[in-house]
Structure formats: C-alpha cells, structure tokens
Amino acid sequence: MTAEQDHGFWMAEVDRAVKEVRLCLSVLAQQGRLTHPLMSVSTLMDRIEFCVSIEDGDSAFVLDEKENRVSFRCSVLKKIHDEIILLSYEIGLEEQEPIRTSQISINLFVVHELLHIRQNFPHFATVQSIKAGLEGIGLPLLDVAADTVAAWVCAHVEAQRNDENFTEDEVLRNFANLLILAYVVGAFVYDGRSAAGKRQRLLGLLISAMLVQAKNEGALNVDKIYEGWTPISPIMVLNMEKAAKFNAIVIDKIPGMLFSDTKIASPEIANKFWNSVGERPIFEALALAAVLLKQVGAIY
C-alpha cells in the first residue's frame, strides 16, 4: 500500500469512528442521557476537524490549535489494527468480528486522545514536565482516566449500534469488553512493560473489567470493595515490585483503597499477575485477576 493509499484508508477509518461516536452522543443528548463524561467528548468533537498524518513522530496525534485540527498518526492506527487482528486469531473470532473489533479499538483510540485534550494535555512536549512533576505515576494517571472514560463512551456507541432502545445493563456488558480492548491497545501497541506506572494502569483496567463483569453476572461482593467505587472509576493497581500486598487505588471524588487490608493467600499469583502485562494469551492475565479478586472476597 502506497503512502497515499495508506492515508486514504486510515482517513476513512477516522471518519467512520467520528461519525459513529457523534451519532451516538447526538441521540443521547436528544434523550437527555448525556452524562458529564459523554458531554465532555461531545463538546470537543463539535469544534475539532479530524485528519490523519503519514508522518512518523513520538506522539499519537498532533493538535493544531489555530486551525482546531487533530491529526492522528497512520502508523499508530495501523499498529492498533494489526494487534487486534492478532488478538482475534488468539481468541477465535470469526467472519466479520475481527474487523468490527478493530473498528471499536480505533474508536477507543480516537476518544482516548481527545480526552487528553480535555485533560489540558494536548501536546507531546508536555510529557517531560509531567514526568518530572509526577515522576512514575503522572502519565499513567492521566491515561487510566482517559482509558476508562473512552471505554464508557464507546460502550454506549456499541449498545446503540445494536439496539436504539438500549439499557444501561447493555452498556455495562459492552463496557467490560471495551476495558479489555483498552488493555490490549496499551499493552501491545504501546510498550506496557517499559515502566511500573504503565503496568499499574493496565492491570487496573483488567481489575476494572473483572469487577464490571462480576457486577453484570451478580457475582460482585460490594461489601468487600471500597464504597466509592463505581463501574467508571479509574483504578490503579499497586506496584507489586514494592508493595507487600495486592491492592489498588480507586480514583474517585474521594480516592480510596479498593480493598481493606486483606492478606491474599497466594503472593505468587500476584507476582504472576504483575508480570502478565504484554503476555499472550491475554486471558491468562484475566484469569489471574479473577483469582486475586476471589482471594480478597471481591467476587464470588
């Protein structure tokens, strides 16, 4: 594929993603169901022009504030597609499912990067100052918040795509899967192993996915988890190279520990979970997350 063809293909994919998200948010606005996280994305999308760039660079996107234009890198879009196709082979998706899963992941990516703009983090040059000012944890905090809201937005897109009269239960079912896709993008498209903070963020997505899935199945023990947790609360797992116990931080209006000071039965499982980032098959990491949540009594 030539650079021109590559540009045209990924421009069409970004156009599709923007159209799907905008349509969903428009319908939700008409229904009076536009929550603050959804409104935040909607407001920004109404004033931004979307483009793609074939130029390589350190950032996933470039914002031209004078022109109100966001340009996403073709190389990143292609990497997302390639990793999701590999995932599709791994988990045995059939027929058109791999293509749609790739499209959903691109939707996630687009919304995630827009949320960085809403976080007052629009330029890659800001990375170094964030690293210096919040060493080790600053960028992962911003990322896990953007991951969670992006998954929540895109869960509404998928629910509405399947049924215009969708329920919140349908959103939650999609949300659990989208948190896993956000993990895959973070672990494989970006180098999830390169820093402890990235692992904390990515493992937090898996813990979130398992808690939401348990809620969907009626297997969540709410008495054992922090009362401030909601399905869309970002979670950061503690650094298991330094912390003595498995636990996580819920980032909410009043941040708190996900579990009380409970000793887990198998520290070696926690260590395997910590080292599972970027490993395939990904469902081994999910299985470890389920074991740990059962050990602390969070799920049945």
N, C-alpha and C positions, 0 to 999 in steps of 0.2 A: 504494500500500500504506500503510495506517494505521500509526501507531507501535505499536499493539498487535499488528497482523498482522506487522509487521517483527520485533518482539520474539519472537513465537511461532516464526517461520520460522528465525531465527538461533539460538534456543534449541534447536530440533530439530537444527540442524546441529552445534552444540557437543555435544549429547548423543550424536549419531552418532559424532563424532570421538572422544570419550572412550571410548565403547563399543568402537570398533574398536581403539584403542590398548591399552585394558585387556585385551581378549580376547587379543590377540597376546602381550602381556607375560605373561599368565597361562599360556598354552600353553608359552612359552619357559621359564618357571620350572619347570613340570612336567617339561620335558625336560632340565633342568639346563643351559640355554643362556643364562641371564640374565647378560650381562656387566655390568661396573660402570656404564657409561653407561645401559644399559637398566634396571638395578636402581634407579638414581637417580630416574628418571622414575616407575617403578612405586611406589616408596616414597611419593613425594609424592602421586601420584594416589589412593592409598588413604586419604589423610586430608584431602582437599580436596573441598568442594562447588563445583560449577560452575554459573555463571549468566551471563546477558548483561545489558547495560545499554544503554538507548536514549539515555542522557545523553552529550553530547559532552565531550571532555577531551583533554589533551595526551598522556596515557598510553594504551597499547593495552589495559591491564587495570587493575583495582583489586583489591587484596588486603585483605580484612577478616581480620586475624589473630585477633581474638577469636572470630569465627564460623568460622574456617578456610574462607573463601569467596573464590573468584576470580570476578570479573565481567569478561567481555570486552566491548569496545565493539561495538555493532551496526554503527556506521559503518565500523570497520576491517574487520570480516568482509565487509561489502558491497563495500568497495573491493577486497579480495582477489578476491572472486568476479568483479567487473567486469573487473579487469585480466587474470585468467586466461581469461575468455571472449574478450577481445581477442586474447590470445596464441593461443587455439585457432583463431580465424579466420586469424591470421597464418600459422600452420604447417599449417593444413588438417586439423584433427582432425574426425572425422565421428561422426555418430549420438550415442551416449551418452558419448563420450570427453571432450568439454568439461566435462560435469557431473562426471564422476569426477575429472578433473584439478583442478577447483575444490575438490572434497571433499578431495583429497590435500593441496592447498595450505592448506586450513583445518586439517587435521590437523597440518601443519608449523607453522603459526602457533601453535596451542594448545600443542604440545610446546615450541616455542621460548620462549614466555612462561613456561611452567612452569620451564624451565631457568634463567631469570633469577632465579626464587625460590630455586632450588638454589644459585645463584651468590651468595647473600646480597645480592641486588639486587632486593628485592620492591616498592619504591616509587619512583614517578617523581621524587619530591623528591630522591632520591639522585643524579640525573643531574648537577646542578650541581656537587656535590662531586667526582664522578668527573671531570668536565670540568676542574675546577680542579686536581685532584691528578694526573691523567694527561692533560694537555692534548693534544687532537687525536687520540689513539690509544686512550684508555681504553675508551670505549663500543664502538668497532669491535672491539676485542679480545674483549670480553665477547660481542658479537653474533656474531662469526665462530665462536667456540666453541659458542655455542648453536645457530647455524645448522647446523653440522656434525653435532652430536650429534642434533639434531631430524631431520635428513635420514636419519641412520643408523637411528634408531628407526622412522621412517615407512617406510624401505626394508624393514624386517622386516615391518611391517604389510602392505605390498603383496605381498611374497613369500608370506606365509602366506595371504593372501586368494586368491591364485591357485593355491596348492598347499600343503597342510598339511605335506607332506614336502619342503619347500623346502631348497635347498642354499645355502651361502654365496656361490656364484657367482651365484645368482639375486638374492640380497640386493645384491651389488655392481652388477648390471645396473640394478636399481631405484635404487640409491644415486646413480649418475651423473646420472640424470634428476631426482632429487629435489634434488640440489645446484643444478641449473639452475633449478628452480622456486623454491628459496630465493633465488637471484639475482633472479628476476623480482619476487618479493614485495619484496625490499629495494630494487630499482632503481626500481620503478614505484609501489608502494603507499606506500613511504616515499621521501623525497627523496634518492636515491642520489648526486645531483650536488652536494649542498649543502656537502660537506666532503671534504677529501682522504682522511681516515681512512675515510669511508664507501666511497669508490671503492676504496681498498686492500682493504677487507673483501670487497666484491662481486666485484672482479676475482680475488681469491683463491679465491672459490667457483667461478668459471669455470675457473681453472687446475686446481683440485682435480677438477672434473668431467672435464676432458680427460685428466688423469693416470689417473683411475679407469677411464675409457672405454678408454684405451690399454692398461691392465692387463687389462681384460676381453677385448680383441682380440689380446693377445700382442704389442702394439706398444710396450711400455714399456721403455726402456733404463735399467735400475736402476743401472747403473754411472755414469750421468751425474747422478743426483739424490742428495740427502742421504740417508745410510743410515738416519737416524732417521725418515724419512717412512713413514707407513702410510696406507692409504686414509682413515682417520678423523682424521688430523692436520689441525687447522685451519691455513690458510695465509693470510698477509697479503702482498700484492704491495707492493713498494717504491713510494714516491711518485715517479712518473716526471716530475713537475714539478721535482723537486730532485735525484733520483739520476741518475747518468750512465749507468747500465746497467740493463737489465731483470733483475730477480731477485725473490725472495720469501723470506719467513721462514716456516719450519716451526715451529709451536708444539707442542713435544713435551716429554718429560721433560727432555731437553737441547735447547733450541731451536737451530736452525741455519739456514744459508742453503740454499735449495732447490737452487741450482746453484753450482758452483765459479765462480771469477772469469772467466767466459766472455764474450767480446765478441760481441754479436749483429751480424748482417750488416746489419740494416735498422732503425736507430733510429726512422725514420718510422713503421714498423709498431707499435713500442712506443708511440709517441705517439698513434697512431690507437686502439690498444687502451685506453690511458688515458682517451681522450675518448669511448669507446664506451658508457659506463655510461648507461643510460636511453634508448639509441637503439634504434629498430626498423628492420629486423628484427633480433631478438636473435642470430640465427645468424651475423650478420656479426662480432659480438664473439667468438663461439665459434671462427669461422674464423681470426680474428686470434690467438686464444690458441693454436690448433694450429700456426700459422706460427711463432710465437715459441718454442714448445716444440720444434719441429723444428730451429730455428736453433741452440738450445743443446744439441741432441742428446738431449733427454729422451725424445722419442718418434720412432718410425721413420716 
